[in-house]
Structures are given as C-alpha cells and as structure tokens.
C-alpha cells in the first residue's frame, strides 16, 4: 500500500522535483484524448463536527470551488469523472492538520492508502506505460501538472500523491485561509480554488483529531455536484 500525502518538509522535495519536468509532453506523445473542458464550478456538501462539539451537533455546509481545466486538464478531467461516477459521495477527509490543509478523497480504504485516477492517462503507479492494459485501473495515476502557474494559496484545491512523481490519484487536499504552503508549489498540482465557503474549510481545519491526524468525528463529503459544464 502507498501513503499519499502532501509533503510538509523541504528535505523531501528534491527527489520529487527531479521527476516533474516535461511530463505533459511525454503523455501527449501517447495521443491520449481528453474531452475539451472550460473552467467548471462545483459544490461540495460537507458534514462535520466543530471543535468542542459532539456527533449530535453536526453542521452541513456547502463549499464552492472553481476547477481550472486549462491549467490542469488531466486533473480536472479525472476529478469530474469521479464526481460523475459518484465516487466521492460519502467519502471522508481522513487527515486534517490545522494551519496546513484538510485531505480526503480516498475512494478505496478511506484511510489515505488508496485512490486512483478515474481514467487512464498514460501512467501506472507513476510509471509511464503505452497501454491501459499494462496495469489494473486501481493503479492508474495522473501525470504531474504542477508547473502550471497555480500556487498553494488559501483556498487552493491540490492533488495529494506519494513522494514520487506522477502518482496522484483521487486524493486531494484543500488549503485553509491561515495556510500558504509555498513549498508545495511545483510539486503538487493545484487544479482549483475555493470561491465560496472558505470559512467552512477554516472551521473544518480546526476540528479535533486523533492518531494519524484523523478527525475524532468523521468529516464527510456528502456529495459533490457540478454547477456548470461549459464544454
């Protein structure tokens, strides 16, 4: 199993950066066709328990996010495909670190060890392959699009991955307003920004957590809806 996390310390970044260049050119050589997309707005409905409350005091909130298809076409395509398939319904934010980020999207084990790209984009477990028959779909991963000009500022929606290049799948993280993890720029791919409800992300980032930074009470994505697709 692989642990998928956004890197927190600079010493772990050097090996990642060395494998992040020219990835889009390599994938395009495989002639992978993507459905043309324009920027897309989504609404994420989240259920959580505020710090100091118990499970009988749940809040259901909506967070609106704009996805940037031009800057991160593969990530947005995969994310929307997972939404269309209902794969994010009832999925939790399994890892929350105050003043850093909230992470969720593990559509397999709900524990940070699973998740995969919704479609085949030329990579299996970070390795470039020439056919989607080279590995099981649960091993499909995304090519890095981290050098797309989008940075990890408050409200950023970014893809989690392992320490190796091109290993993003379905897990993602959102940056609260009191965090600007610039050391992730050029390493993890930002593919959207919160346009409304960042205050809810802030509240979620402060929930009580236990071992492995997991919330004491589940923070659950009830569903994600697509507000518009201007294809």
C-alpha positions as CSV (number, residue, x, y, z in Angstrom):
1,X,0.0,0.0,0.0
2,X,1.1,3.6,-0.6
3,X,0.7,6.5,1.7
4,X,-0.5,9.6,-0.2
5,X,0.3,12.9,1.4
6,X,1.2,16.5,0.6
7,X,4.8,16.9,1.6
8,X,5.3,19.0,4.8
9,X,9.1,19.4,4.9
10,X,11.5,20.8,2.3
11,X,14.0,17.9,2.6
12,X,11.6,15.6,0.9
13,X,11.0,17.8,-2.1
14,X,14.3,17.5,-4.0
15,X,13.7,14.0,-5.3
16,X,10.2,14.9,-6.3
17,X,11.2,17.9,-8.3
18,X,13.7,16.0,-10.3
19,X,11.0,13.9,-11.9
20,X,8.4,16.6,-12.5
21,X,9.6,18.2,-15.8
22,X,8.3,17.6,-19.3
23,X,5.6,15.2,-18.0
24,X,2.9,16.7,-20.2
25,X,5.0,16.4,-23.3
26,X,5.6,12.7,-22.6
27,X,1.9,12.0,-22.1
28,X,0.9,13.9,-25.2
29,X,3.1,11.6,-27.2
30,X,0.8,8.7,-26.3
31,X,-2.1,10.6,-28.0
32,X,-4.4,10.5,-25.0
33,X,-7.6,12.3,-26.0
34,X,-9.3,14.4,-23.4
35,X,-12.8,15.8,-23.6
36,X,-12.3,19.6,-24.1
37,X,-13.4,21.4,-20.9
38,X,-13.6,25.0,-19.8
39,X,-13.4,26.1,-16.1
40,X,-16.1,24.3,-14.1
41,X,-17.8,25.2,-10.9
42,X,-18.6,22.5,-8.3
43,X,-20.3,22.5,-4.9
44,X,-19.0,20.2,-2.2
45,X,-21.5,19.4,0.6
46,X,-19.6,18.5,3.8
47,X,-20.8,17.3,7.2
48,X,-18.6,17.9,10.2
49,X,-18.5,18.4,14.0
50,X,-16.9,21.7,15.2
51,X,-14.2,21.6,17.9
52,X,-15.8,21.2,21.3
53,X,-19.0,19.7,20.0
54,X,-20.1,16.0,19.7
55,X,-21.6,14.0,16.9
56,X,-25.1,15.1,17.7
57,X,-24.1,18.7,16.8
58,X,-23.2,18.2,13.1
59,X,-23.1,21.0,10.6
60,X,-23.8,20.6,6.9
61,X,-22.2,23.2,4.8
62,X,-21.6,23.9,1.1
63,X,-18.2,24.8,-0.3
64,X,-18.0,26.1,-3.9
65,X,-14.9,25.5,-6.0
66,X,-13.8,26.5,-9.5
67,X,-11.8,23.9,-11.4
68,X,-9.1,25.2,-13.8
69,X,-9.3,22.9,-16.8
70,X,-6.8,24.8,-19.0
71,X,-4.0,24.8,-16.4
72,X,-4.6,21.2,-15.2
73,X,-6.6,19.3,-17.9
74,X,-5.8,15.8,-16.7
75,X,-6.5,16.5,-13.0
76,X,-9.8,18.2,-13.8
77,X,-10.8,15.5,-16.2
78,X,-10.2,12.8,-13.6
79,X,-11.9,14.8,-10.8
80,X,-15.0,15.4,-12.8
81,X,-15.2,11.8,-13.9
82,X,-15.0,10.7,-10.3
83,X,-17.8,13.2,-9.5
84,X,-20.0,11.9,-12.3
85,X,-19.5,8.4,-11.1
86,X,-20.5,9.3,-7.5
87,X,-17.1,8.1,-6.2
88,X,-16.7,11.0,-3.8
89,X,-20.2,10.5,-2.2
90,X,-19.8,9.7,1.5
91,X,-16.0,9.9,1.4
92,X,-14.3,11.4,4.4
93,X,-11.5,13.9,5.0
94,X,-9.2,11.3,6.7
95,X,-6.3,13.7,7.5
96,X,-6.6,17.2,8.9
97,X,-3.8,19.4,10.1
98,X,-4.6,22.8,11.5
99,X,-2.7,25.7,9.8
100,X,-1.9,23.4,6.9
101,X,-4.6,21.5,5.0
102,X,-7.5,19.1,5.0
103,X,-7.1,15.9,3.0
104,X,-9.7,13.5,1.6
105,X,-10.7,11.6,-1.5
106,X,-9.5,8.1,-0.7
107,X,-12.2,6.2,-2.6
108,X,-10.9,2.8,-1.6
109,X,-9.9,2.5,2.1
110,X,-10.9,5.9,3.5
111,X,-7.6,5.9,5.3
112,X,-5.1,7.6,3.0
113,X,-3.6,4.4,1.4
114,X,-5.8,4.2,-1.7
115,X,-7.3,6.0,-4.6
116,X,-6.6,6.1,-8.3
117,X,-7.1,8.2,-11.4
118,X,-10.6,7.9,-12.9
119,X,-9.3,7.3,-16.4
120,X,-6.0,6.1,-17.9
121,X,-3.6,9.0,-18.6
122,X,-0.5,7.0,-19.5
123,X,0.8,6.2,-16.0
124,X,0.6,3.2,-13.7
125,X,1.8,3.8,-10.2
126,X,3.9,6.8,-11.5
127,X,5.5,4.8,-14.4
128,X,4.8,5.8,-18.0
129,X,3.2,2.9,-20.0
130,X,1.9,2.6,-23.5
131,X,-1.3,0.8,-22.9
132,X,-4.1,0.9,-20.3
133,X,-3.8,-2.9,-20.3
134,X,-0.4,-2.7,-18.6
135,X,-2.0,-2.5,-15.1
136,X,-5.3,-2.6,-13.2
137,X,-7.4,0.5,-13.1
138,X,-6.8,0.8,-9.4
139,X,-3.1,1.5,-10.3
140,X,-3.8,4.3,-12.7
141,X,-2.2,7.6,-11.7
142,X,-2.1,11.2,-13.0
143,X,0.8,12.9,-14.8
144,X,2.1,15.9,-12.8
145,X,0.8,19.3,-13.9
146,X,2.4,21.1,-11.0
147,X,4.3,23.8,-13.0
148,X,1.0,25.3,-14.3
149,X,1.3,28.7,-12.6
150,X,-1.2,27.9,-9.9
151,X,0.1,28.2,-6.3
152,X,-0.8,26.9,-2.9
153,X,-2.5,30.0,-1.6
154,X,-5.5,29.9,0.8
155,X,-8.4,28.1,-0.8
156,X,-6.3,26.0,-3.2
157,X,-7.5,22.6,-4.2
158,X,-4.5,20.4,-4.9
159,X,-3.8,16.7,-5.6
160,X,-2.2,14.6,-3.0
161,X,0.4,12.0,-4.1
162,X,3.3,9.9,-2.8
163,X,6.9,11.2,-2.8
164,X,7.3,10.0,-6.4
165,X,6.4,11.9,-9.5
166,X,3.1,11.2,-11.4
167,X,1.4,9.3,-8.5
168,X,-1.7,11.4,-8.0
169,X,-5.0,9.6,-8.0
170,X,-8.2,10.5,-6.3
171,X,-7.0,12.0,-3.1
172,X,-6.9,15.8,-2.8
173,X,-6.4,18.5,-0.2
174,X,-7.7,22.0,0.4
175,X,-5.7,24.8,1.9
176,X,-7.4,26.9,4.7
177,X,-7.1,30.7,4.9
178,X,-4.3,30.6,7.6
179,X,-2.0,28.5,5.4
180,X,0.2,29.3,2.4
181,X,2.4,26.1,2.0
182,X,4.5,27.6,-0.8
183,X,7.0,24.7,-0.5
184,X,4.4,22.6,-2.3
185,X,4.4,24.8,-5.4
186,X,5.8,23.0,-8.4
187,X,5.5,19.7,-6.5
188,X,1.7,19.1,-6.0
189,X,-0.7,20.1,-8.7
190,X,-3.2,22.9,-7.9
191,X,-6.3,22.4,-10.1
192,X,-8.9,24.7,-8.4
193,X,-9.7,27.3,-5.8
194,X,-12.5,27.8,-3.3
195,X,-14.8,30.6,-4.5
196,X,-17.2,30.5,-1.6
197,X,-17.2,28.8,1.8
198,X,-13.5,29.1,2.7
199,X,-14.7,30.0,6.2
200,X,-16.1,26.4,6.4
201,X,-12.8,25.0,5.4
202,X,-11.2,27.0,8.1
203,X,-13.6,25.6,10.7
204,X,-13.0,22.0,9.4
205,X,-9.3,22.5,9.7
206,X,-9.7,23.1,13.4
207,X,-11.7,20.0,14.3
208,X,-10.4,17.7,17.0
209,X,-8.1,14.9,15.7
210,X,-6.6,11.8,17.0
211,X,-3.9,9.4,15.7
212,X,-2.6,10.0,12.2
213,X,-4.3,13.4,12.2
214,X,-7.7,11.7,11.7
215,X,-10.8,13.6,13.0
216,X,-12.4,12.2,16.1
217,X,-15.7,12.6,14.3
218,X,-15.9,11.9,10.6
219,X,-15.8,14.8,8.3
220,X,-17.8,13.5,5.4
221,X,-18.3,14.7,1.8
222,X,-22.0,14.0,1.4
223,X,-21.8,14.7,-2.3
224,X,-20.2,16.9,-5.0
225,X,-22.4,18.4,-7.7
226,X,-21.3,20.1,-10.9
227,X,-22.8,23.5,-11.2
228,X,-21.9,24.1,-14.8
229,X,-20.0,22.5,-17.6
230,X,-19.2,24.9,-20.4
231,X,-17.9,22.3,-22.8
